[in-house]
């Protein structure tokens, strides 16, 4: 697989105010209330090369006794990464991303990439039947991988230490003529996660060509670990003909571990941040799904309601999105084997919710400045009716 990528990242926050371009041929500056606003190319990525993967895997199942079933598998993958990337190696600094940085910046070097590794994964499952409908289950999964070619695009050369993931899960299964239930406790660990995050700081004095009060942004490459304890219960009920109910409850507490870094800004401001033990952003600790449906003759009536608890916006856990419901429903009518009609309702409770990040709040410990803050993001669809016809020829 060949890869040739150039990414031009710009730093931007959204405010109300006056914007202006400089008045000249081929204008470059974009000003916000008289201040330079964009930091062109400080997060640019460049790599050009090839990534080759060849894998073999095997899986087997054993039944030592009529009650016990064991399943195991392993996967071995050869990966080669080769090409060139504009990152700093062996004490180089010319490839550091600065405003206006490009491959034409004096001193920029496209360093050679040539790496080969063996990535591995292994899985194991044990299933023990206590009664015909009741069983105990245990699972284990481990994966080990090295950086892919996309991770060579930043100014910082990727750390080639193994990135490992471990998952251990155990619980019960229960089945009979009208219920299918699974309830499992899970422990998850992810090590050596890499991120190239954007952090902002309001300059306390004019520096680096920027005025005092300018909101400067810098990209900070960093590594961190995550661990989480969770409990998942999934059930399907069919108590009478035509009716089905699916329910899912997911409780989890993912947290950052060993997440430290110290960004440096133009005014000399530097502080070591430690976000270990903070909750992972963008993930709800409680998720609930309720999905009933009823089928009679050519008709099917169904609904789906999904609940998401608080989701943190920033890594300091000072800003968050409120809990929300996402609701759907519909009626399907099979007129004939080849023709069907549907009426679907989206967000029938007319809930409101959003999912977005706020760059200026990345290190914020006080949420006050972000009250009534205007930003872009992804939002829940409003109340919507959808009509459809399906014809099979």
C-alpha positions in Angstrom: 0.0 0.0 0.0 1.6 3.3 -1.1 1.1 6.5 0.8 1.9 10.0 -0.1 0.3 12.5 2.2 0.5 16.2 2.9 -1.8 17.7 5.6 -2.1 21.4 6.2 -3.5 22.0 9.7 -4.7 25.4 10.8 -5.6 26.5 14.3 -9.0 28.1 14.7 -11.5 28.9 17.4 -14.9 30.4 16.7 -15.9 33.8 18.1 -18.2 36.7 17.1 -16.2 39.7 16.0 -14.7 41.4 12.9 -12.5 39.6 10.5 -10.3 41.2 7.8 -7.7 40.1 5.2 -4.6 42.2 4.6 -5.1 44.4 1.6 -2.3 43.4 -0.9 -1.8 41.1 -3.8 -2.2 37.5 -2.8 -3.3 38.4 0.8 -2.1 35.9 3.5 -3.1 37.2 6.9 -6.5 36.7 8.3 -7.1 39.0 11.3 -9.6 38.7 14.1 -10.3 42.0 15.8 -6.9 43.3 14.5 -4.9 40.2 15.6 -3.4 37.5 13.5 -5.7 34.6 13.8 -4.4 31.6 11.9 -1.2 29.7 12.6 -0.6 28.1 9.2 1.1 24.7 9.1 2.1 24.4 12.7 0.5 21.0 12.7 1.5 20.0 9.1 2.2 16.3 8.4 4.4 14.9 5.6 5.3 11.4 4.7 5.8 9.6 1.4 6.4 5.9 1.2 5.1 2.3 1.3 3.6 0.1 4.0 3.5 -3.6 3.5 1.6 -6.1 5.7 1.6 -9.9 5.4 -0.2 -11.9 8.1 -0.9 -15.5 9.0 -3.3 -16.7 11.7 -4.7 -19.8 13.2 -7.6 -20.8 15.4 -8.6 -24.0 17.1 -11.3 -25.3 19.5 -11.1 -28.0 22.2 -13.8 -29.7 24.2 -12.0 -31.5 27.0 -15.3 -32.4 28.6 -18.9 -32.1 27.3 -19.4 -29.1 29.6 -16.1 -27.2 28.7 -15.2 -25.6 25.5 -11.9 -23.8 24.9 -11.1 -21.6 21.9 -7.7 -20.1 21.1 -6.2 -18.2 18.3 -3.0 -16.3 17.3 -2.1 -13.9 14.5 1.4 -13.0 13.3 1.8 -10.0 11.0 4.9 -8.9 9.2 4.9 -5.1 8.6 7.4 -3.1 6.7 7.4 0.7 6.6 9.7 2.5 4.1 10.0 6.0 2.5 10.7 9.5 3.7 9.3 11.8 6.3 10.0 15.4 7.4 10.6 14.8 11.1 13.4 15.6 13.4 16.0 12.8 14.1 19.5 12.8 15.5 19.3 16.3 17.0 17.8 17.9 13.9 15.6 21.0 14.6 15.0 22.4 11.1 11.9 20.2 10.6 10.1 21.6 13.7 6.7 22.9 12.7 6.5 26.7 12.9 3.9 29.2 11.4 4.3 29.1 7.7 6.4 25.9 7.7 6.6 24.0 4.5 8.9 21.6 2.6 10.5 24.6 1.0 11.6 26.1 4.4 15.4 26.3 4.5 17.0 23.3 6.2 14.1 21.0 5.9 15.3 17.4 5.5 13.2 14.4 4.3 14.6 11.7 6.4 14.6 8.1 5.3 12.2 5.6 6.9 13.1 1.9 6.9 11.6 -0.3 9.6 10.3 -3.9 9.8 8.5 -5.6 12.7 6.3 -8.5 13.6 3.0 -7.5 15.1 1.2 -10.2 17.2 -2.3 -10.8 18.6 -3.6 -13.7 20.7 -7.1 -14.6 22.0 -8.5 -17.2 24.3 -12.0 -18.0 25.4 -13.3 -20.5 27.9 -17.0 -21.5 28.1 -18.3 -23.8 30.9 -21.9 -25.1 30.9 -23.3 -25.5 34.4 -26.8 -26.4 33.1 -28.2 -26.7 29.6 -29.1 -22.9 29.7 -26.6 -21.5 32.1 -22.8 -21.1 31.5 -19.8 -19.2 32.7 -17.6 -17.4 30.2 -14.1 -15.9 30.3 -12.1 -14.2 27.5 -8.6 -12.8 27.1 -7.2 -10.7 24.3 -3.7 -9.3 23.7 -2.4 -7.3 20.8 1.0 -5.8 20.1 1.8 -3.4 17.3 4.4 -0.9 16.1 3.8 2.5 14.4 2.3 2.7 11.0 3.5 5.0 8.2 0.9 7.7 9.1 2.6 8.1 12.5 5.8 9.4 10.8 4.1 12.6 9.5 4.7 14.9 12.4 7.9 16.7 13.4 8.5 14.2 16.1 9.7 10.7 15.0 7.4 8.1 16.5 8.5 6.0 19.4 8.9 2.5 18.1 8.1 0.9 21.5 5.4 -1.8 21.3 1.9 -0.4 21.6 0.0 -3.0 23.6 -3.7 -3.7 24.3 -5.1 -6.1 26.9 -8.6 -7.1 27.5 -9.9 -9.5 30.2 -13.6 -10.4 30.4 -15.6 -12.8 32.5 -19.3 -13.3 33.3 -22.4 -15.4 32.7 -24.6 -16.5 29.8 -28.2 -17.6 30.2 -30.6 -18.9 27.5 -34.0 -20.5 27.3 -37.0 -20.3 25.0 -37.7 -16.6 25.6 -34.5 -15.0 27.0 -31.0 -14.7 25.8 -28.8 -12.9 28.4 -25.1 -12.2 28.7 -23.5 -10.2 31.6 -19.8 -9.6 31.7 -17.2 -7.7 33.7 -14.4 -6.3 31.6 -10.9 -4.9 32.3 -9.2 -3.1 29.5 -5.6 -1.6 29.3 -4.1 0.3 26.4 -0.4 1.3 26.6 1.7 3.7 24.6 -1.1 5.5 22.8 0.2 8.4 20.7 -1.5 11.7 20.1 -0.4 15.0 18.4 -2.8 17.3 20.2 -3.4 21.1 19.8 -3.0 23.2 23.0 -3.7 26.9 23.4 -2.5 29.7 25.7 -3.2 33.4 25.9 0.1 35.2 25.7 0.8 37.4 28.8 3.1 39.6 26.7 4.0 40.3 23.1 6.3 37.5 21.9 7.2 35.6 18.8 5.7 38.3 16.6 2.3 38.0 18.3 0.6 40.7 20.5 -0.2 40.4 24.1 -3.4 38.5 24.7 -3.0 36.5 21.4 -4.3 33.0 21.7 -1.3 31.0 20.6 -1.7 27.3 19.7 1.0 24.6 19.6 0.9 21.0 18.7 2.3 18.6 21.5 3.1 15.0 20.6 2.7 12.8 23.6 2.1 9.3 24.8 -0.3 8.0 27.4 -2.0 4.9 28.8 -5.7 4.1 29.3 -7.3 1.6 31.6 -11.0 0.9 32.2 -13.3 -1.3 34.2 -16.7 -2.0 32.7 -19.8 -4.1 33.1 -21.9 -4.9 30.1 -25.3 -6.7 30.2 -27.0 -7.5 26.9 -30.4 -9.2 26.8 -33.0 -10.2 24.1 -36.5 -11.1 25.3 -39.2 -12.8 23.2 -42.0 -13.5 25.8 -44.7 -14.0 23.2 -45.1 -14.4 19.5 -44.2 -11.4 17.4 -42.7 -9.3 20.2 -39.0 -8.8 20.8 -37.1 -6.6 23.2 -33.4 -5.8 23.1 -31.7 -4.1 26.0 -28.1 -3.1 26.6 -26.5 -1.6 29.7 -22.9 -0.5 29.5 -21.1 0.9 32.6 -17.5 1.9 32.3 -14.9 4.1 33.8 -12.1 4.8 31.3 -9.2 6.9 32.7 -5.9 8.3 31.4 -2.7 7.0 33.0 0.8 8.4 32.8 -0.4 11.3 30.7 2.1 14.2 31.2 3.5 16.9 28.9 4.9 20.4 29.1 4.0 22.8 26.2 6.2 25.9 25.7 4.7 29.1 24.3 6.3 32.2 22.7 6.1 34.3 25.9 8.1 31.6 27.8 5.1 30.2 29.6 5.7 26.6 30.4 3.9 24.3 32.7 4.0 20.6 33.3 0.5 19.1 33.0 -0.5 15.8 34.5 -3.8 14.4 33.5 -3.4 10.9 34.9 -6.6 9.7 36.5 -8.8 12.1 34.4 -11.7 10.6 32.6 -11.3 9.9 28.9 -13.0 12.6 26.8 -15.9 11.9 24.5 -17.0 8.7 26.3 -20.0 8.2 28.5 -19.7 6.3 31.7 -23.3 5.0 31.3 -24.9 3.9 28.0 -28.3 2.3 27.8 -30.2 0.9 24.8 -33.9 0.0 24.8 -35.2 -1.5 21.5 -38.7 -3.0 21.5 -40.3 -4.3 18.3 -43.6 -6.1 17.4 -44.4 -7.9 14.2 -47.9 -9.0 13.1 -48.7 -10.1 9.6 -47.2 -7.6 7.2 -46.7 -5.0 9.8 -43.7 -4.2 12.0 -43.6 -1.6 14.7 -40.3 -0.7 16.4 -38.6 1.9 18.6 -35.1 2.6 19.8 -34.0 4.8 22.7 -30.3 5.3 23.5 -29.1 7.1 26.6 -25.6 8.6 27.0 -24.4 10.0 30.3 -22.1 13.0 30.6 -19.3 13.3 28.1 -16.2 15.4 28.9 -15.1 17.9 26.3 -11.6 18.6 27.5 -8.9 16.6 29.2 -9.1 18.7 32.4 -12.7 17.5 32.8 -13.9 21.0 33.5 -16.3 21.2 30.4 -18.8 18.5 29.5 -21.9 17.8 27.5 -25.1 17.1 29.4 -26.6 13.6 29.4 -28.9 13.0 26.4 -31.4 10.6 24.8 -31.3 9.7 21.1 -34.6 8.2 20.0 -35.9 6.6 16.8 -39.0 4.7 15.8 -40.9 3.4 12.8 -43.6 1.4 11.1 -42.8 -1.0 8.3 -45.4 -2.5 6.0 -44.5 -5.3 3.6 -47.1 -4.9 0.8 -45.7 -7.8 -1.1 -42.5 -9.8 -1.3 -41.1 -7.2 -3.6 -42.6 -3.9 -2.3 -42.4 -2.4 1.2 -43.2 0.9 2.8 -41.7 2.5 5.8 -42.3 5.6 8.1 -39.4 6.4 10.4 -39.2 9.0 13.1 -35.9 10.5 14.2 -35.6 12.1 17.7 -39.3 11.8 18.6 -38.5 13.3 22.0 -36.9 16.3 20.3 -33.8 16.0 22.5 -30.8 18.4 22.0 -27.2 17.4 22.2 -23.8 17.9 20.7 -20.4 16.3 20.3 -17.4 18.6 19.7 -14.1 19.8 21.0 -13.1 23.4 22.0 -9.5 24.0 21.2 -9.3 27.1 23.4 -10.5 25.0 26.4 -8.0 22.2 26.0 -6.1 23.2 29.2 -8.9 25.3 30.9 -9.4 24.8 34.6 -12.2 27.4 34.7 -15.3 26.8 32.6 -16.7 30.4 33.1 -15.1 31.9 29.9 -16.9 29.3 27.8 -20.4 30.1 28.9 -22.4 31.0 25.7 -19.3 30.1 23.7 -20.0 29.7 20.0 -18.2 26.7 18.4 -18.7 24.2 15.6 -19.5 20.5 16.2 -21.8 17.6 15.5 -25.3 17.7 16.8 -28.3 15.4 17.2 -30.6 15.5 14.3 -33.8 17.4 15.0 -37.3 15.8 15.0 -37.6 14.3 11.5 -40.2 12.2 9.6 -38.9 10.0 6.9 -41.0 8.1 4.3 -39.5 5.4 2.1 -40.5 2.8 -0.5 -38.5 -0.2 -1.3 -39.0 -2.1 -4.6 -37.2 -5.3 -5.5 -37.0 -6.3 -9.1 
